[in-house]
Amino acid sequence: GSVTKLFTWTAVMQLVEQGKLDLNRDINNYLDFRIPDTYPQPITIKNLMTHSDMFEERFFESIILDASDSAPVREWLVSHMPTRVRPPGEVAAYSNYGADLAGYIVARVSGQPFDQYIQKNILDPLGMAHTTAGMEAAPAELLANQSLGYTYEDGAFNVFPYYTSQLATAPRGAMIASASDMARFMMAHL
């Protein structure tokens, strides 16, 4: 789930270290569509990373039952842009859409799809062989070890239906990882 945001922020910071992103620059400089100027202050990458971009939070529009129903990333980001409810930086309020935008910026600046960037620049170098970064179904060997959710209905436990999300929402929460792989990620940050 949202642990993916840590990988998104790590990717952003890698690009900052390479001089390809500036944390204090208007995100419109990195997008191929425009975030409306609802307030005089621009939204910066730092605002995205600190959940202070001040987009209204929406979640359920991102859930789909079948991956084939996913819209192209740019199209979904444009058509599902939430309302800006306050000036950026004023307060912190959880922002899934902000993480989506950060992942889109990573893809645009790096020239690679988000999941491929994460795989090549974070997972592979850290030897995270039991982690997947994409919205696609995890390889069978990973799924065999994945924990499942259950519902209790009519006196019986039933496996919770598998939902997926729009491709555009991968940067907010698409990863599947083992505990030992997450330990590798944690140790790299330490």
Contact map, one row per residue, 1 for C-alpha under 8 A:
1111000000000000000000000000000000000000000000000000000000000000000000000000000000000000000000000000000000000000000000000000000000000000000000000000000000000000000000000001111100000000000000
1111110000000000000000000000000000000000000000000000000000000000000000000000000000000000000000000000000000000000000000000000000000000000000000000000000000000000000000000001110000000000000000
1111111000000000000000000000000000000000000000000000000000000000000000000000000000000000000000000000000000000000000000000000000000000000000000000000000000000000000000000001101000000000000000
1111111100000000000000000000000000000000000000000000000000000000000000000000000000000000000000000000000000000000000000000000000000000000000000000000000000000000000000000111111000000000000000
0111111110000000000000000000000000000000000000000000000000000000000000000000000000000000000000000010000000000000000000000000000000000000000000000000000000000000000000000011100000000000000000
0111111111000000000000000000000000000000000000000000000000000000000000000000000000000000000000000000000000000000000000000000000000000000000000000000000000000000000000000000000000000000000000
0011111111100000000000000000000000000000000000000000000000000000000000000000000000000000000000000000000000000000000001000100000000000000000000000000000000000000000000000010000000000000000000
0001111111110000000000000000000000000000000000000000000000000000000000000000000000000000000000000010011000000000000001000000000000000000000000000000000000000000000000000011000000000000000000
0000111111111000000000000000000000000000000000001000000000000000000000000000000000000000000000000000010000000000000000000000000000000000000000000000000000000000000000000000000000000000000000
0000011111111100000000000000000000000000000000000000000000000000000000000000000000000000000000000000000000000000000000000000000000000000000000000000000000000000000000000000000000000000000000
0000001111111110000000000000000000000000000000000000000000000000000000000000000000000000000000000000000001000000000011001100000000000000000000000000000000000000000000000000000000000000000000
0000000111111111000010000000000000000000000000000000000000000000000000000000000000000000000000000000010001000000000000000000000000000000000000000000000000000000000000000000000000000000000000
0000000011111111100000000000000000000000000000000000000000000000000000000000000000000000000000000000000000000000000000000000000000000000000000000000000000000000000000000000000000000000000000
0000000001111111110000000000000000000000000000000000000000000000000000000000000000000000000000000000000000000000000000000000000000000000000000000000000000000000000000000000000000000000000000
0000000000111111111110000000000000000000000000000000000000000000000000000000000000000000000000000000000001000100000000000000000000000000000000000000000000000000000000000000000000000000000000
0000000000011111111111100000000000000000000000000000000000000000000000000000000000000000000000000000000000000000000000000000000000000000000000000000000000000000000000000000000000000000000000
0000000000001111111100000000000000000000000000000000000000000000000000000000000000000000000000000000000000000000000000000000000000000000000000000000000000000000000000000000000000000000000000
0000000000000111111110000000000000000000000000000000000000000000000000000000000000000000000000000000000000000000000000000000000000000000000000000000000000000000000000000000000000000000000000
0000000000000011111111000000000000000000000000000000000000000000000000000000000000000000000000000000000000000000000000000000000000000000000000000000000000000000000000000000000000000000000000
0000000000000011111111000000000000000000000000000000000000000000000000000000000000000000000000000000000000001000000000000000000000000000000000000000000000000000000000000000000000000000000000
0000000000010011011111100000000000000000000000000000000000000000000000000000000000000000000000000000000000001000000000000000000000000000000000000000000000000000000000000000000000000000000000
0000000000000001001111111000000000000000000010000000000000000000000000000000000000000000000000000000000000000000000000000000000000000000000000000000000000000000000000000000000000000000000000
0000000000000001000011111000000000000000000111000000000000000000000000000000000000000000000000000000000000000000000000000000000000000000000000000000000000000000000000000000000000000000000000
0000000000000000000001111100000000000000000111000000000000000000000000000000000000000000000000000000000000000000000000000000000000000000000000000000000000000000000000000000000000000000000000
0000000000000000000001111110100000000000000110000000000000000000000000000000000000000000000000000000000000000000000000000000000000000000000000000000000000000000000000000000000000000000000000
0000000000000000000000011111110000000000011110000000000000000000000000000000000000000000000000000000000000000000000000000000000000000000000000000000000000000000000000000000000000000000000000
0000000000000000000000001111111000000000011110000000000000000000000000000000000000000000000000000000000000000000000000000000000000000000000000000000000000000000000000000000000000000000000000
0000000000000000000000000111111111100000000000000000000000000000000000000000000000000000000000000000000000000000000000000000000000000000000000000000000000000000000000000000000000000000000000
0000000000000000000000001111111000000000000000000000000000000000000000000000000000000000000000000000000000000000000000000000000000000000000000000000000000000000000000000000000000000000000000
0000000000000000000000000111111100000000000000000000000000000000000000000000000000000000000000000000000010011000000000000000000000000000000000000000000000000000000000000000000000000000000000
0000000000000000000000000011111111000000000000000000000000000000000000000000000000000000000000000000000010010000000000000000000000000000000000000000000000000000000000000000000000000000000000
0000000000000000000000000001011111000000000000000000000000000000000000000000000000000000000000000000000000000000000000000000000000000000000000000000000000000000000000000000000000000000000000
0000000000000000000000000001001111100000000000000000000000000000000000000000010000000000000000000000000000000000000000000000000000000000000000000000000000000000000000000000000000000000000000
0000000000000000000000000001001111110000000000000000000000000000000000000000000000000000000000000000000000000000000000000000000000000000000000000000000000000000000000000000000000000000000000
0000000000000000000000000001000011111000000000000000000000000000000000000000000000000000000000000000000000000000000000000000000000000000000000000000000000000000000000000000000000000000000000
0000000000000000000000000000000001111100000000000000000000000000000000000000000000000000000000000000000000000000000000000000000000000000000000000000000000000000000000000000000000000000000000
0000000000000000000000000000000000111111110000000000000000000000000000000000000000000000000000000000000000000000000000000000000000000000000000000000000000000000000000000000000000000000000000
0000000000000000000000000000000000011111000000000000000000000000000000000000000000010000000000000000000000000000000000000000000000000000000000000000000000000000000000000000000000000000000000
0000000000000000000000000000000000001111110000000000000000000000000000000000000000000110000000000000000000000000000000000000000000000000000000000000000000000000000000000000000000000000000000
0000000000000000000000000000000000001111110000000000000000000000000000000000000000000010000000000000000000000000000000000000000000000000000000000000000000000000000000000000000000000000000000
0000000000000000000000000000000000001011111000000000000000000000000000000000000000000011000000000000000000000000000000000000000000000000000000000000000000000000000000000000000000000000000000
0000000000000000000000000110000000001011111100000000000000000000000000000000000000000001000000000000000000000000000000000000000000000000000000000000000000000000000000000000000000000000000000
0000000000000000000000000110000000000000111110110000100000000000000000000000000000000001000000000000000000000000000000000000000000000000000000000000000000000000000000000000000000000000000000
0000000000000000000000111110000000000000011111110000100000000000000000000000000000000000000000000000000000000000000000000000000000000000000000000000000000000000000000000000000000000000000000
0000000000000000000001111110000000000000001111111000000000000000000000000000000000000000000000000000010000000000000000000000000000000000000000000000000000000000000000000000000000000000000000
0000000000000000000000110000000000000000000111111100000000000000000000000000000000000000000000000000000000000000000000000000000000000000000000000000000000000000000000000000000000000000000000
0000000000000000000000000000000000000000001111111111100000000000000000000000000000000001100000000000000000000000000000000000000000000000000000000000000000000000000000000000000000000000000000
0000000000000000000000000000000000000000001111111111100000000000000000000000000000000000000000100110110000000000000000000000000000000000000000000000000000000000000000000000000000000000000000
0000000010000000000000000000000000000000000011111111000000000000000000000000000000000000000000000110010000000000000000000000000000000000000000000000000000000000000000000000000000000000000000
0000000000000000000000000000000000000000000001111111100000000000000000000000000000000000000100000000000000000000000000000000000000000000000000000000000000000000000000000000000000000000000000
0000000000000000000000000000000000000000000000111111110000000000000000000000000000000000000111100100000000000000000000000000000000000000000000000000000000000000000000000000000000000000000000
0000000000000000000000000000000000000000000000111111110000000000000000000000000000000001111111100000000000000000000000000000000000000000000000000000000000000000000000000000000000000000000000
0000000000000000000000000000000000000000001100110111111000000000000000000000000000000011100100100100000000000000000000000000000000000000000000000000000000000000000000000000000000000000000000
0000000000000000000000000000000000000000000000000011111100000000000000000000000000011111111110100000000000000000000000000000000000000000000000000000000000000000000000000000000000000000000000
0000000000000000000000000000000000000000000000000000111110000000000000000000000001111100000000101100000000000000000000000000000000000000000000000000000000000000000000000000000000000000000000
0000000000000000000000000000000000000000000000000000011111000000000000000000000001111000000000100000000000000000000000000000000000000000000000000000000000000000000000000000000000000000000000
0000000000000000000000000000000000000000000000000000001111100000000000000000000001000000000001111000000000000000000000000000000000000000000000000000000000000000000000000000000000000000000000
0000000000000000000000000000000000000000000000000000000111111000000000000000000001000000000000011000000000000000000000000000000000000000000000000000000000000000000000000000000000000000000000
0000000000000000000000000000000000000000000000000000000011111110000000000000000000000000000000010000000000000000000000000000000000000000000000000000000000000000000000000000000000000000000000
0000000000000000000000000000000000000000000000000000000001111110000000000000000000000000000000000000000000000000000000000000000000000000000000000000000000000000000000000000000000000000000000
0000000000000000000000000000000000000000000000000000000001111110000000000000000000000000000000000000000000000000000000000000000000000000000000000000000000000000000000000000000000000000000000
0000000000000000000000000000000000000000000000000000000000111111000000000000000000000000000000000000000000000000000000000000000000000000000000000000000000000000000011001000000000000000000000
0000000000000000000000000000000000000000000000000000000000111111100000000000000000000000000000000000000000000000000000000000000000000000000000000000000000000000001111000000000000000000000000
0000000000000000000000000000000000000000000000000000000000000111111011000000000000000000000000000000000000000000000000000000000000000000000000000000000000000000001111000000000000000000000000
0000000000000000000000000000000000000000000000000000000000000011111010000000000000000000000000000000000000000000000000000000000000000000000000000000000000000000011110000000000000000000000000
0000000000000000000000000000000000000000000000000000000000000001111111000000000000000000000000000000000000000000000000000000000000000000000000000000000000000000001100000000000000000000000000
0000000000000000000000000000000000000000000000000000000000000001111111000000000000000000000000000000000000000000000000000000000000000001000000000000000000000000000111000000000000000000000000
0000000000000000000000000000000000000000000000000000000000000000011111000000000000000000000000000000000000000000000000000000000000000000000000000000000000000000000000000000000000000000000000
0000000000000000000000000000000000000000000000000000000000000001111111100000000000000000000000000000000000000000000000000000000000000000000000000000000000000000000001000000000000000000000000
0000000000000000000000000000000000000000000000000000000000000001011111110000000000000000000000000000000000000000000000000000000000000000000000000000000000000000000011100000000000000000000000
0000000000000000000000000000000000000000000000000000000000000000000011111011000000000000000000000000000000000000000000000000000000000000000000000000000000000000000001100000000000000000000000
0000000000000000000000000000000000000000000000000000000000000000000001111111000000000000000000000000000000000000000000000000000000000000000000000000000000000000000000110000000000000000000000
0000000000000000000000000000000000000000000000000000000000000000000000111111100000000000000000000000000100000000000000000000000000000000000000000000000000000000000001110000000000000000000000
0000000000000000000000000000000000000000000000000000000000000000000000011111110000000000000000000000000100000000000000000000000000000000000000000000000000000000000000010000000000000000000000
0000000000000000000000000000000000000000000000000000000000000000000000111111111000000000000000000000000000000000000000000000000000000000000000000000000000000000000000000000000000000000000000
0000000000000000000000000000000000000000000000000000000000000000000000111111111100000000000000000000000000000000000000000000000000000000000000000000000000000000000001010000000000000000000000
0000000000000000000000000000000000000000000000000000000000000000000000001111111110000000000000000001100000000000000000000000000000000000000000000000000000000000000000010000000000000000000000
0000000000000000000000000000000010000000000000000000000000000000000000000111111110000000000000000000000000000000000000000000000000000000000000000000000000000000000000000000000000000000000000
0000000000000000000000000000000000000000000000000000000000000000000000000011111110000000000000000000000000000000000000000000000000000000000000000000000000000000000000000000000000000000000000
0000000000000000000000000000000000000000000000000000000000000000000000000001111111000000000000000000000000000000000000000000000000000000000000000000000000000000000000000000000000000000000000
0000000000000000000000000000000000000000000000000000000000000000000000000000111111100000000000001000000000000000000000000000000000000000000000000000000000000000000000000000000000000000000000
0000000000000000000000000000000000000000000000000000001111000000000000000000000111110000000000001000000000000000000000000000000000000000000000000000000000000000000000000000000000000000000000
0000000000000000000000000000000000000000000000000000001100000000000000000000000011111000000000000000000000000000000000000000000000000000000000000000000000000000000000000000000000000000000000
0000000000000000000000000000000000000100000000000000011100000000000000000000000001111110000000000000000000000000000000000000000000000000000000000000000000000000000000000000000000000000000000
0000000000000000000000000000000000000000000000000000011100000000000000000000000000111110000000000000000000000000000000000000000000000000000000000000000000000000000000000000000000000000000000
0000000000000000000000000000000000000010000000000000011000000000000000000000000000011111010000000000000000000000000000000000000000000000000000000000000000000000000000000000000000000000000000
0000000000000000000000000000000000000011100000000000110000000000000000000000000000011111110000000000000000000000000000000000000000000000000000000000000000000000000000000000000000000000000000
0000000000000000000000000000000000000000111000100001110000000000000000000000000000000111111000000000000000000000000000000000000000000000000000000000000000000000000000000000000000000000000000
0000000000000000000000000000000000000000000000100001110000000000000000000000000000000011111100000000000000000000000000000000000000000000000000000000000000000000000000000000000000000000000000
0000000000000000000000000000000000000000000000000001010000000000000000000000000000000111111100000000000000000000000000000000000000000000000000000000000000000000000000000000000000000000000000
0000000000000000000000000000000000000000000000000001010000000000000000000000000000000001111110000000000000000000000000000000000000000000000000000000000000000000000000000000000000000000000000
0000000000000000000000000000000000000000000000000111110000000000000000000000000000000000111111000000000000000000000000000000000000000000000000000000000000000000000000000000000000000000000000
0000000000000000000000000000000000000000000000000011010000000000000000000000000000000000001111100000000000000000000000000000000000000000000000000000000000000000000000000000000000000000000000
0000000000000000000000000000000000000000000000000011000010000000000000000000000000000000000111110000000000000000000000000000000000000000000000000000000000000000000000000000000000000000000000
0000000000000000000000000000000000000000000000010011111110000000000000000000000000000000000011111110000000000000000000000000000000000000000000000000000000000000000000000000000000000000000000
0000000000000000000000000000000000000000000000000000000011100000000000000000000000000000000001111111000000000000000000000000000000000000000000000000000000000000000000001001000000000000000000
0000000000000000000000000000000000000000000000000000001011000000000000000000000011000000000000111111100000000000000000000000000000000000000000000000000000000000000000001001000000000000000000
0000000000000000000000000000000000000000000000011010101000000000000000000000000000000000000000111111110000000000000000000000000000000000000000000000000000000000000000000000000000000000000000
0000100100000000000000000000000000000000000000011000000000000000000000000000000000000000000000111111111000000000000000000000000000000000000000000000000000000000000000001011000000000000000000
0000000000000000000000000000000000000000000000000000000000000000000000000000100000000000000000011111111100000000000000000000000000000000000000000000000000000000000000011111000000000000000000
0000000000000000000000000000000000000000000000010000000000000000000000000000100000000000000000001111111110000000000000000000000000000000000000000000000000000000000000000000000000000000000000
0000000110010000000000000000000000000000000010011000000000000000000000000000000000000000000000000111111111000000000000000000000000000000000000000000000000000000000000000010000000000000000000
0000000100000000000000000000000000000000000000000000000000000000000000000000000000000000000000000011111111100000010000000000000000000000000000000000000000000000000000000110000000000000000000
0000000000000000000000000000000000000000000000000000000000000000000000001100000000000000000000000001111111110000010000000000000000000000000000000000000000000000000000010000000000000000000000
0000000000000000000000000000011000000000000000000000000000000000000000000000000000000000000000000000111111111000000000000000000000000000000000000000000000000000000000000000000000000000000000
0000000000110010000000000000000000000000000000000000000000000000000000000000000000000000000000000000011111111100010010000000000000000000000000000000000000000000000000000000000000000000000000
0000000000000000000000000000000000000000000000000000000000000000000000000000000000000000000000000000001111111111110010000000000000000000000000000000000000000000000000000000000000000000000000
0000000000000000000000000000011000000000000000000000000000000000000000000000000000000000000000000000000111111111100000000000000000000000000000000000000000000000000000000000000000000000000000
0000000000000000000110000000010000000000000000000000000000000000000000000000000000000000000000000000000011111110000000000000000000000000000000000000000000000000000000000000000000000000000000
0000000000000010000000000000000000000000000000000000000000000000000000000000000000000000000000000000000001111111000010000000000000000000000000000000000000000000000000000000000000000000000000
0000000000000000000000000000000000000000000000000000000000000000000000000000000000000000000000000000000000111111100000000000000000000000000000000000000000000000000000000000000000000000000000
0000000000000000000000000000000000000000000000000000000000000000000000000000000000000000000000000000000000110111110110000000000000000000000000000000000000000000000000000000000000000000000000
0000000000000000000000000000000000000000000000000000000000000000000000000000000000000000000000000000000000110011111110000000000000000000000000000000000000000000000000000000000000000000000000
0000000000000000000000000000000000000000000000000000000000000000000000000000000000000000000000000000001101100001111111000000000000000000000000000000000000000000000000000110000000000000000000
0000000000000000000000000000000000000000000000000000000000000000000000000000000000000000000000000000000000000000111111100000000000001100000000000000000000000000000000000100000000000000000000
0000000000000000000000000000000000000000000000000000000000000000000000000000000000000000000000000000000000000001111111110000000000001100000000000000000000000000000000000000000000000000000000
0000000000100000000000000000000000000000000000000000000000000000000000000000000000000000000000000000000001100101111111111100000000000000000000000000000000000000000000000000000000000000000000
0000001100100000000000000000000000000000000000000000000000000000000000000000000000000000000000000000000000000000011111111110000000001000000000000000000000000000000000000000000000000000000000
0000000000000000000000000000000000000000000000000000000000000000000000000000000000000000000000000000000000000000001111111111000000011000000000000000000000000000000000000000000000000000000000
0000000000000000000000000000000000000000000000000000000000000000000000000000000000000000000000000000000000000000000111111111100000000000000000000000000000000000000000000000000000000000000000
0000000000100000000000000000000000000000000000000000000000000000000000000000000000000000000000000000000000000000000011111111100000000000000000000000000000000000000000000000000000000000000000
0000001000100000000000000000000000000000000000000000000000000000000000000000000000000000000000000000000000000000000011111111110000000000000000000000000000000000000000000000000000000000000000
0000000000000000000000000000000000000000000000000000000000000000000000000000000000000000000000000000000000000000000001111111111110100000000000000000000000000000000000000000000000000000000000
0000000000000000000000000000000000000000000000000000000000000000000000000000000000000000000000000000000000000000000000111111111110000000000000000000000000000000000000000000000000000000000000
0000000000000000000000000000000000000000000000000000000000000000000000000000000000000000000000000000000000000000000000011111111100000000000000000000000000000000000000000000000000000000000000
0000000000000000000000000000000000000000000000000000000000000000000000000000000000000000000000000000000000000000000000000111111100000000000000000000000000000000000000000000000000000001100100
0000000000000000000000000000000000000000000000000000000000000000000000000000000000000000000000000000000000000000000000000011111110000000000000000000000000000000000000000000000000001001000000
0000000000000000000000000000000000000000000000000000000000000000000000000000000000000000000000000000000000000000000000000011111111100000000000000000000000000000000000000000000000001101100000
0000000000000000000000000000000000000000000000000000000000000000000000000000000000000000000000000000000000000000000000000011001111100000000000000000000000000000000000000000000000001000000000
0000000000000000000000000000000000000000000000000000000000000000000000000000000000000000000000000000000000000000000000000000000111110000000001000000000000000000000000000000000011001000000000
0000000000000000000000000000000000000000000000000000000000000000000000000000000000000000000000000000000000000000000000000010000111111000000001000000000000000000000000000000001111001000000000
0000000000000000000000000000000000000000000000000000000000000000000000000000000000000000000000000000000000000000000000100000000001111100010000000000000000000000000000000000001110000000000000
0000000000000000000000000000000000000000000000000000000000000000000000000000000000000000000000000000000000000000001101100000000000111110000000000000000000000000000000000100011100000000000000
0000000000000000000000000000000000000000000000000000000000000000000000000000000000000000000000000000000000000000001100000000000000011111100000000000000000000000000000000100011000000000000000
0000000000000000000000000000000000000000000000000000000000000000000000000000000000000000000000000000000000000000000000000000000000001111100000000000000000000000000111100100011000000000000000
0000000000000000000000000000000000000000000000000000000000000000001000000000000000000000000000000000000000000000000000000000000000000111110000000000000000000000000000000000000000000000000000
0000000000000000000000000000000000000000000000000000000000000000000000000000000000000000000000000000000000000000000000000000000000000111111000000000000000000000000000000000000000000000000000
0000000000000000000000000000000000000000000000000000000000000000000000000000000000000000000000000000000000000000000000000000000000010001111101100000000000000000000000000000000100000000000000
0000000000000000000000000000000000000000000000000000000000000000000000000000000000000000000000000000000000000000000000000000000000000000111111100000000000000000000000000000000000000000000000
0000000000000000000000000000000000000000000000000000000000000000000000000000000000000000000000000000000000000000000000000000000000000000011111110000000000000000000000000000000000000000000000
0000000000000000000000000000000000000000000000000000000000000000000000000000000000000000000000000000000000000000000000000000000000000000001111111000000000000000000000000000000000000000000000
0000000000000000000000000000000000000000000000000000000000000000000000000000000000000000000000000000000000000000000000000000000001100000011111111100000000000000000000000000000000000000000000
0000000000000000000000000000000000000000000000000000000000000000000000000000000000000000000000000000000000000000000000000000000000000000011111111100000000000000000000000000000000000000000000
0000000000000000000000000000000000000000000000000000000000000000000000000000000000000000000000000000000000000000000000000000000000000000000111111100000000000000000000000000000000000000000000
0000000000000000000000000000000000000000000000000000000000000000000000000000000000000000000000000000000000000000000000000000000000000000000011111110000000000000000000000000000000000000000000
0000000000000000000000000000000000000000000000000000000000000000000000000000000000000000000000000000000000000000000000000000000000000000000001111111000000000000000000000000000000000000000000
0000000000000000000000000000000000000000000000000000000000000000000000000000000000000000000000000000000000000000000000000000000000000000000000001111100000000000000000000000000000000000000000
0000000000000000000000000000000000000000000000000000000000000000000000000000000000000000000000000000000000000000000000000000000000000000000000000111110000000011000000000000000000000000000000
0000000000000000000000000000000000000000000000000000000000000000000000000000000000000000000000000000000000000000000000000000000000000000000000000011111000000011000000000000000000000000000000
0000000000000000000000000000000000000000000000000000000000000000000000000000000000000000000000000000000000000000000000000000000000000000000000000001111100001111000000000000000000000000000000
0000000000000000000000000000000000000000000000000000000000000000000000000000000000000000000000000000000000000000000000000000000000000000000000000000111110001111000000000000000000000000000000
0000000000000000000000000000000000000000000000000000000000000000000000000000000000000000000000000000000000000000000000000000000000000000000000000000011111111100000000000000000000000000000000
0000000000000000000000000000000000000000000000000000000000000000000000000000000000000000000000000000000000000000000000000000000000000000000000000000001111111100000000000000000000000000000000
0000000000000000000000000000000000000000000000000000000000000000000000000000000000000000000000000000000000000000000000000000000000000000000000000000000111110000000000000000000000000000000000
0000000000000000000000000000000000000000000000000000000000000000000000000000000000000000000000000000000000000000000000000000000000000000000000000000000111111000000000000000000000000000000000
0000000000000000000000000000000000000000000000000000000000000000000000000000000000000000000000000000000000000000000000000000000000000000000000000000000111111100000000000000000000000000000000
0000000000000000000000000000000000000000000000000000000000000000000000000000000000000000000000000000000000000000000000000000000000000000000000000000011110111110000000000000000000000000000000
0000000000000000000000000000000000000000000000000000000000000000000000000000000000000000000000000000000000000000000000000000000000000000000000000000011110011111000000000000000000000000000000
0000000000000000000000000000000000000000000000000000000000000000000000000000000000000000000000000000000000000000000000000000000000000000000000000001111000001111100000000000000000000000000000
0000000000000000000000000000000000000000000000000000000000000000000000000000000000000000000000000000000000000000000000000000000000000000000000000001111000000111110000000000000000000000000000
0000000000000000000000000000000000000000000000000000000000000000000000000000000000000000000000000000000000000000000000000000000000000000000000000000000000000011111000000000000000000000000000
0000000000000000000000000000000000000000000000000000000000000000100000000000000000000000000000000000000000000000000000000000000000000000000000000000000000000001111100000000000000000000000000
0000000000000000000000000000000000000000000000000000000000000011110000000000000000000000000000000000000000000000000000000000000000000000000000000000000000000000111110000000000000000000000000
0000000000000000000000000000000000000000000000000000000000000011111000000000000000000000000000000000000000000000000000000000000000000010000000000000000000000000011111000000000000000000000000
0000000000000000000000000000000000000000000000000000000000000111101001000000000000000000000000000000000000000000000000000000000000000010000000000000000000000000001111101100010000000000000000
0000000000000000000000000000000000000000000000000000000000000111001011101001000000000000000000000000000000000000000000000000000000000010000000000000000000000000000111111100000000000000000000
0000000000000000000000000000000000000000000000000000000000000000000001111000000000000000000000000000000000000000000000000000000000000010000000000000000000000000000011111100000000000000000000
0000000000000000000000000000000000000000000000000000000000000000000000011101100000000000000000000001000100000000000000000000000000000000000000000000000000000000000001111110000000000000000000
0000000000000000000000000000000000000000000000000000000000000100000000000000000000000000000000011011000000000000000000000000000000000000000000000000000000000000000011111111110000000000000000
0001000000000000000000000000000000000000000000000000000000000000000000000000000000000000000000000001001000000000011000000000000000001110000000000000000000000000000011111111111000000000000000
0001101100000000000000000000000000000000000000000000000000000000000000000000000000000000000000000011011000000000010000000000000000000000000000000000000000000000000000011111110000000000000000
1111100100000000000000000000000000000000000000000000000000000000000000000000000000000000000000011011000000000000000000000000000000000000000000000000000000000000000000001111110000000000000000
1111100000000000000000000000000000000000000000000000000000000000000000000000000000000000000000000000000000000000000000000000000000000000000000000000000000000000000000001111111000000000000000
1101000000000000000000000000000000000000000000000000000000000000000000000000000000000000000000000000000000000000000000000000000000001110000000000000000000000000000010001111111100000000000000
1011000000000000000000000000000000000000000000000000000000000000000000000000000000000000000000000000000000000000000000000000000000111110000000000000000000000000000000000100111110000000000000
1000000000000000000000000000000000000000000000000000000000000000000000000000000000000000000000000000000000000000000000000000000000111000010000000000000000000000000000000000011111000000000000
0000000000000000000000000000000000000000000000000000000000000000000000000000000000000000000000000000000000000000000000000000000001110000000000000000000000000000000000000000001111101100000000
0000000000000000000000000000000000000000000000000000000000000000000000000000000000000000000000000000000000000000000000000000000001100000000000000000000000000000000000000000000111111100000000
0000000000000000000000000000000000000000000000000000000000000000000000000000000000000000000000000000000000000000000000000000000000000000000000000000000000000000000000000000000011111110000000
0000000000000000000000000000000000000000000000000000000000000000000000000000000000000000000000000000000000000000000000000000000000000000000000000000000000000000000000000000000001111111000000
0000000000000000000000000000000000000000000000000000000000000000000000000000000000000000000000000000000000000000000000000000001111100000000000000000000000000000000000000000000011111111100000
0000000000000000000000000000000000000000000000000000000000000000000000000000000000000000000000000000000000000000000000000000000100000000000000000000000000000000000000000000000011111111110000
0000000000000000000000000000000000000000000000000000000000000000000000000000000000000000000000000000000000000000000000000000000000000000000000000000000000000000000000000000000000111111111000
0000000000000000000000000000000000000000000000000000000000000000000000000000000000000000000000000000000000000000000000000000011100000000000000000000000000000000000000000000000000011111111100
0000000000000000000000000000000000000000000000000000000000000000000000000000000000000000000000000000000000000000000000000000010100000000000000000000000000000000000000000000000000001111111110
0000000000000000000000000000000000000000000000000000000000000000000000000000000000000000000000000000000000000000000000000000000000000000000000000000000000000000000000000000000000000111111111
0000000000000000000000000000000000000000000000000000000000000000000000000000000000000000000000000000000000000000000000000000000000000000000000000000000000000000000000000000000000000011111111
0000000000000000000000000000000000000000000000000000000000000000000000000000000000000000000000000000000000000000000000000000010000000000000000000000000000000000000000000000000000000001111111
0000000000000000000000000000000000000000000000000000000000000000000000000000000000000000000000000000000000000000000000000000000000000000000000000000000000000000000000000000000000000000111111
0000000000000000000000000000000000000000000000000000000000000000000000000000000000000000000000000000000000000000000000000000000000000000000000000000000000000000000000000000000000000000011111
